C-alpha cells in the first residue's frame, strides 16, 4: 500500500488545523481529550458504543460532573465536535486516538478485550496515512503485540503506511489545577516516523510533549507513575494500622512529617484504592513480569496491603458498634461518599462498593449518600447495587442510622451537620478533624 500521508504531511495538516481527529472511547479520558482538540479548532469526532454518551454529546450535554455542558454545546454548535457509534466514518479521520478501558479480570490479570475489540472494529476502515495512538494504561509490549501486529496482518506497513504510537493518559478528574493540555504528554512510536507523527499530533494541543525511544518505554512510564503511588499508599496504610494499635493519630504524624522541606512527600491512608489506575495498573506489570521470570514482590505486597484496607475498616465499624452495645448484624449503616475521590462523580473501582458488600454480608442494612452519584449505575462488578438511590442529606434521614461510615468526603458536605445528626461516625478520611475534641471523643472513630 502507498503512503498517502507521511508524518511531515500530518504535521502540515495539524499546523493548518485541517487534520480530522477521532477519539474512541468517551469516558473520563476520552471526552476531555476530544474537547481539547475541538476547542483548538480541529474537526473532532468522538466514537463510542454507548448510545447514551453519543446522544448526550450531540445534544450538548455533559455526563461527567467536572466537565461543563456549556463547553460541549459550544463545540457542537461550532461544528468542531460530534459523536457517533458508526465506526465506518473512521476512514475519514487523519488520527485515531484510543481511550478504552483496560480493567483486570477476576484473577487480577489484564483484560485487553476492549483494546482488541476496538482495533478489530477499526481495521476494516483503516486507510494508509492514518496515525493510531493508544492511550489506555497497559503492560509494556501491548502496542506492538496487539495493535501493530493486527495492523500489519491486515496488509499495512507500520511506519510507512500507518503510524502507531503509545501515549499514556494523565487525566486527574476534578483537579482544577490541571487541564488536559497543560500536563506533559509522553509519546513513544513504533518507528522514528511514527514518533514524528505522534509528536505532531500531540504537540498541536499539549503545552509539552516528552518523546521517548519506544512504545514500551512509554507504557512502562505510565505504570511507574501509578505504582509509585500504590506503593507509597500501601506504606501509609500499613502505618495507619500500626498507629491505631499504638493509640497514635496517623494524620497528625503525616502532618508533622510534611513540614520537612526535602525527602518527604505526603501520602494519606484510606479505606482502599479506587479509580481506574492505582488499583489496577500495578497488576499489569506483575503479570507481564512473570513472562520474564521476575517476581515483583514489593509491588505485590503493596497491593495486598491496600486490598486489605476494606476489611480493616469493617473491623473498625464493628468496634464502633460494640461501643454502643450493638452488632454489625441488624444495624443500619450509612456510607457517605460512593465516588473513589472527593468532589467527582467517578466511582470506578471505588472501595466504597467493597465496604458495602462486606457490611451487607455481615447482616447490616446498608445505604449510601453521595450528591454526585444520585443512583448507582450498572457495572459488571457491582450489578447487584445498580439502581440503588442515594438517601437524603437531612436530620430525619441520617439519625435513623446506627453508624455513619465516611468513605469519601466531598467539600459540599457539612461535617458539623453530620456530627449533629448522626449517632456515631467512623471516619476514613480525617473529615472529622475540625470537630471539637469533646464530640470526637464521644461519637467518632478514625479508621
URFENCOR-V753670 format. One record per residue. N is the residue number from 1. RES is the residue in one letter. PSI is psi in degrees with one decimal (NA if undefined). NEAR is the number of other C-alpha atoms within 8 Angstrom. D_LAST is the distance of its C-alpha to the last C-alpha in whole Angstrom. Layout:
N:RES:PSI:NEAR:D_LAST, N:RES:PSI:NEAR:D_LAST
This chain:
1:X:147.7:7:62, 2:X:150.1:5:62, 3:X:107.2:10:60, 4:X:-10.3:7:60, 5:X:96.3:11:57, 6:X:171.7:10:57, 7:X:-38.8:12:54, 8:X:-35.4:9:56, 9:X:-41.3:8:57, 10:X:-40.4:14:54, 11:X:-41.8:11:53, 12:X:-43.1:8:56, 13:X:-39.2:10:55, 14:X:-46.7:12:52, 15:X:-34.5:8:53, 16:X:3.6:7:55, 17:X:30.3:8:53, 18:X:-12.0:9:54, 19:X:139.0:13:52, 20:X:126.4:12:50, 21:X:132.5:14:47, 22:X:134.4:15:45, 23:X:117.1:16:41, 24:X:116.9:13:40, 25:X:105.7:13:37, 26:X:49.9:13:36, 27:X:-147.2:7:32, 28:X:-19.2:9:30, 29:X:-48.4:10:32, 30:X:-41.9:14:35, 31:X:-48.3:11:36, 32:X:-36.5:10:35, 33:X:-44.4:10:37, 34:X:-40.9:14:40, 35:X:-31.1:11:40, 36:X:-42.9:11:40, 37:X:-46.3:13:43, 38:X:-35.8:13:45, 39:X:-21.1:9:44, 40:X:6.5:7:46, 41:X:6.7:8:49, 42:X:141.2:13:49, 43:X:110.3:13:49, 44:X:132.2:14:46, 45:X:128.2:13:46, 46:X:137.4:17:42, 47:X:133.7:15:42, 48:X:152.4:13:40, 49:X:-5.2:6:40, 50:X:108.4:7:38, 51:X:-35.9:8:41, 52:X:-40.6:6:39, 53:X:-43.6:10:37, 54:X:-45.6:14:41, 55:X:-39.1:9:42, 56:X:-46.6:11:40, 57:X:-47.6:14:41, 58:X:-19.7:10:44, 59:X:0.6:7:44, 60:X:34.8:12:42, 61:X:148.4:11:39, 62:X:142.0:11:35, 63:X:11.6:7:33, 64:X:125.7:7:30, 65:X:-47.7:9:28, 66:X:2.3:7:29, 67:X:122.4:9:32, 68:X:125.7:8:35, 69:X:-29.8:9:37, 70:X:-35.3:8:40, 71:X:-42.3:8:40, 72:X:-45.8:14:40, 73:X:-43.8:12:43, 74:X:-42.8:9:45, 75:X:-37.1:13:45, 76:X:-44.2:13:46, 77:X:-35.4:7:49, 78:X:-6.9:7:50, 79:X:10.1:8:51, 80:X:-22.7:13:48, 81:X:135.9:15:46, 82:X:170.2:11:46, 83:X:152.2:12:44, 84:X:159.1:10:45, 85:X:0.6:10:45, 86:X:99.8:6:48, 87:X:-12.2:10:48, 88:X:-23.9:8:52, 89:X:-2.7:8:52, 90:X:-24.5:11:50, 91:X:-18.3:8:53, 92:X:-11.2:6:54, 93:X:148.2:12:51, 94:X:-30.1:12:51, 95:X:139.1:13:48, 96:X:116.9:14:45, 97:X:123.9:12:41, 98:X:120.5:14:39, 99:X:61.3:14:36, 100:X:159.4:10:35, 101:X:148.2:7:31, 102:X:77.2:13:31, 103:X:-175.7:9:28, 104:X:152.0:10:27, 105:X:-173.0:8:29, 106:X:-10.9:5:27, 107:X:14.4:5:28, 108:X:36.7:7:26, 109:X:152.8:10:30, 110:X:135.9:12:31, 111:X:99.5:9:32, 112:X:18.9:8:35, 113:X:-35.5:7:37, 114:X:-40.8:10:36, 115:X:-47.2:11:38, 116:X:-45.4:10:41, 117:X:-33.2:8:42, 118:X:-46.2:8:42, 119:X:-33.2:10:44, 120:X:-35.5:9:46, 121:X:-28.7:9:46, 122:X:-36.2:11:47, 123:X:-42.4:9:50, 124:X:-16.6:7:53, 125:X:7.5:11:53, 126:X:142.9:9:52, 127:X:161.0:7:55, 128:X:143.4:12:57, 129:X:-9.9:12:55, 130:X:155.4:14:52, 131:X:129.2:14:49, 132:X:128.3:12:46, 133:X:131.2:13:42, 134:X:128.2:12:39, 135:X:-10.6:12:36, 136:X:137.3:11:33, 137:X:134.6:12:31, 138:X:178.7:11:32, 139:X:156.2:11:34, 140:X:128.7:12:37, 141:X:-12.6:9:40, 142:X:-46.1:10:39, 143:X:-43.7:13:41, 144:X:-45.4:10:44, 145:X:-35.4:8:44, 146:X:-32.0:9:43, 147:X:-58.3:12:44, 148:X:-45.5:11:47, 149:X:-40.6:9:48, 150:X:-38.0:10:49, 151:X:-42.5:12:50, 152:X:-31.5:10:53, 153:X:-23.5:7:53, 154:X:-0.8:7:54, 155:X:4.2:7:57, 156:X:149.1:11:56, 157:X:112.6:10:56, 158:X:129.1:13:52, 159:X:-15.3:12:53, 160:X:-58.9:9:57, 161:X:-45.0:15:56, 162:X:143.6:15:53, 163:X:136.1:17:50, 164:X:130.4:16:47, 165:X:162.3:17:44, 166:X:129.7:14:40, 167:X:102.8:14:38, 168:X:138.3:14:34, 169:X:149.8:10:32, 170:X:41.7:7:30, 171:X:137.8:7:29, 172:X:87.5:6:26, 173:X:130.8:8:25, 174:X:-1.7:7:25, 175:X:106.4:7:25, 176:X:-14.5:5:29, 177:X:-27.4:4:29, 178:X:116.6:9:30, 179:X:171.2:8:33, 180:X:-30.7:11:34, 181:X:-10.4:10:37, 182:X:12.3:9:36, 183:X:125.2:11:34, 184:X:139.0:10:36, 185:X:112.8:13:37, 186:X:135.2:11:38, 187:X:131.1:17:41, 188:X:140.5:17:42, 189:X:156.0:18:45, 190:X:-35.4:14:47, 191:X:175.2:8:50, 192:X:-38.1:8:51, 193:X:-39.7:11:53, 194:X:-44.0:16:49, 195:X:-41.5:15:47, 196:X:-40.4:11:50, 197:X:-41.5:15:50, 198:X:-40.8:15:46, 199:X:-38.7:11:46, 200:X:-44.9:12:49, 201:X:-50.8:12:46, 202:X:-27.9:10:43, 203:X:-16.5:10:45, 204:X:-29.2:8:46, 205:X:-19.3:10:43, 206:X:142.3:13:41, 207:X:-34.0:9:41, 208:X:130.8:9:41, 209:X:132.9:12:41, 210:X:97.5:8:40, 211:X:140.4:9:43, 212:X:170.9:11:42, 213:X:-15.7:7:45, 214:X:166.4:10:43, 215:X:-33.7:18:41, 216:X:-39.1:11:39, 217:X:-43.3:11:39, 218:X:-39.8:15:37, 219:X:-43.1:16:35, 220:X:-29.0:10:34, 221:X:-46.6:8:33, 222:X:-42.4:11:31, 223:X:-41.4:14:29, 224:X:-43.7:8:28, 225:X:-44.0:8:27, 226:X:-29.1:12:24, 227:X:-37.9:12:24, 228:X:-44.8:8:23, 229:X:-42.4:9:20, 230:X:-44.7:15:19, 231:X:-42.0:12:20, 232:X:-34.6:9:18, 233:X:-38.5:13:15, 234:X:-40.8:12:15, 235:X:-48.0:9:16, 236:X:-29.2:11:13, 237:X:-39.9:14:10, 238:X:-42.5:9:12, 239:X:-32.4:9:12, 240:X:-45.9:10:8, 241:X:-41.8:8:9, 242:X:-46.0:8:12, 243:X:-41.0:11:11, 244:X:-44.0:10:8, 245:X:-22.5:7:11, 246:X:-1.7:6:13, 247:X:26.8:6:12, 248:X:138.9:7:12, 249:X:107.7:8:10, 250:X:-29.1:10:10, 251:X:-38.5:8:11, 252:X:-38.8:7:14, 253:X:-46.4:8:15, 254:X:-41.8:11:15, 255:X:-41.7:8:17, 256:X:-43.1:8:19, 257:X:-29.2:9:20, 258:X:-13.5:10:21, 259:X:-13.6:6:24, 260:X:123.0:8:26, 261:X:1.9:6:28, 262:X:153.4:4:29, 263:X:8.3:5:27, 264:X:134.3:8:23, 265:X:131.4:5:22, 266:X:130.9:7:18, 267:X:154.0:8:16, 268:X:146.5:9:12, 269:X:167.9:10:9, 270:X:-174.8:11:8, 271:X:4.6:12:8, 272:X:176.9:11:11, 273:X:146.1:13:14, 274:X:179.2:14:17, 275:X:170.3:13:20, 276:X:-23.2:9:23, 277:X:-65.0:9:23, 278:X:-38.9:13:21, 279:X:-14.2:12:20, 280:X:-47.9:10:23, 281:X:-42.9:13:26, 282:X:-33.0:15:25, 283:X:-22.0:11:26, 284:X:-38.7:12:29, 285:X:-41.3:11:30, 286:X:-36.8:12:29, 287:X:-46.9:10:31, 288:X:-35.9:10:34, 289:X:-31.6:11:34, 290:X:-28.0:9:35, 291:X:-26.1:7:38, 292:X:11.9:6:39, 293:X:23.2:6:38, 294:X:131.7:7:35, 295:X:113.1:7:32, 296:X:75.5:8:29, 297:X:-41.9:6:27, 298:X:-45.3:7:25, 299:X:-43.2:12:24, 300:X:-34.8:11:23, 301:X:-43.3:8:21, 302:X:-40.3:13:19, 303:X:-40.3:13:19, 304:X:-43.0:8:18, 305:X:-46.5:11:15, 306:X:-38.3:13:14, 307:X:-19.2:9:15, 308:X:-12.1:9:13, 309:X:-38.6:12:9, 310:X:-39.5:12:10, 311:X:-39.3:9:11, 312:X:-43.1:9:8, 313:X:-42.3:12:6, 314:X:-37.5:11:9, 315:X:-40.3:8:9, 316:X:-33.0:11:6, 317:X:-42.0:12:8, 318:X:-40.1:10:11, 319:X:-41.4:8:10, 320:X:-40.5:12:10, 321:X:-36.5:13:13, 322:X:-36.3:9:15, 323:X:-24.6:7:15, 324:X:11.1:6:17, 325:X:40.7:6:19, 326:X:164.0:8:18, 327:X:163.7:9:17, 328:X:-43.3:12:16, 329:X:118.4:7:19, 330:X:-10.6:8:21, 331:X:151.6:13:18, 332:X:121.1:12:18, 333:X:130.3:13:15, 334:X:123.2:13:15, 335:X:124.4:15:13, 336:X:117.5:13:14, 337:X:102.5:14:15, 338:X:-30.4:15:17, 339:X:156.1:16:18, 340:X:-14.6:16:16, 341:X:163.6:10:17, 342:X:146.0:9:17, 343:X:21.5:10:21, 344:X:168.0:11:22, 345:X:15.7:9:23, 346:X:110.4:9:23, 347:X:18.2:10:21, 348:X:128.5:9:22, 349:X:24.7:11:20, 350:X:133.4:14:17, 351:X:-14.4:13:14, 352:X:-35.8:13:14, 353:X:-40.1:10:17, 354:X:-36.0:9:15, 355:X:-44.8:12:12, 356:X:-43.6:10:15, 357:X:-46.5:8:18, 358:X:-41.4:10:15, 359:X:-42.4:13:15, 360:X:-37.6:10:19, 361:X:-24.3:7:20, 362:X:8.3:8:18, 363:X:6.7:10:20, 364:X:149.5:13:18, 365:X:109.3:10:20, 366:X:132.3:11:18, 367:X:174.7:10:19, 368:X:158.6:12:18, 369:X:126.5:14:19, 370:X:113.6:11:20, 371:X:-19.5:6:23, 372:X:-7.7:9:23, 373:X:77.8:10:23, 374:X:-29.3:9:25, 375:X:138.6:9:26, 376:X:126.0:11:25, 377:X:153.3:6:27, 378:X:140.7:9:29, 379:X:159.1:7:28, 380:X:-23.8:5:29, 381:X:-32.0:4:25, 382:X:42.1:9:24, 383:X:-27.8:8:27, 384:X:-17.3:4:26, 385:X:-7.4:8:24, 386:X:135.4:11:27, 387:X:-7.8:8:28, 388:X:125.7:7:25, 389:X:154.8:8:25, 390:X:135.6:13:23, 391:X:165.9:8:23, 392:X:153.6:7:24, 393:X:86.5:7:23, 394:X:161.8:7:24, 395:X:-42.8:8:24, 396:X:-31.9:6:26, 397:X:-51.2:10:24, 398:X:-33.0:13:20, 399:X:0.6:10:21, 400:X:-13.7:7:22, 401:X:141.4:13:18, 402:X:-25.7:12:17, 403:X:139.2:16:13, 404:X:126.9:14:12, 405:X:115.1:13:9, 406:X:108.7:14:9, 407:X:-40.0:15:10, 408:X:135.9:13:12, 409:X:114.9:13:14, 410:X:144.6:8:18, 411:X:-23.8:7:20, 412:X:-10.9:5:22, 413:X:152.2:6:19, 414:X:110.8:7:20, 415:X:-29.7:9:16, 416:X:-39.2:7:19, 417:X:-44.7:7:20, 418:X:-42.0:9:17, 419:X:-34.8:12:16, 420:X:-37.7:6:20, 421:X:-23.9:10:20, 422:X:156.3:14:17, 423:X:-44.8:11:17, 424:X:143.0:11:13, 425:X:129.5:13:10, 426:X:121.0:15:6, 427:X:114.5:14:6, 428:X:-2.0:15:5, 429:X:10.5:10:8, 430:X:25.7:8:9, 431:X:-23.3:10:11, 432:X:5.0:9:11, 433:X:-29.2:5:13, 434:X:-6.6:5:16, 435:X:152.0:9:16, 436:X:147.0:6:18, 437:X:-36.5:6:17, 438:X:-35.7:6:18, 439:X:-42.3:10:16, 440:X:-36.5:11:13, 441:X:-30.3:7:14, 442:X:-25.8:6:15, 443:X:20.0:10:13, 444:X:154.2:12:10, 445:X:126.9:10:6, 446:X:143.9:7:4, 447:X:NA:10:0
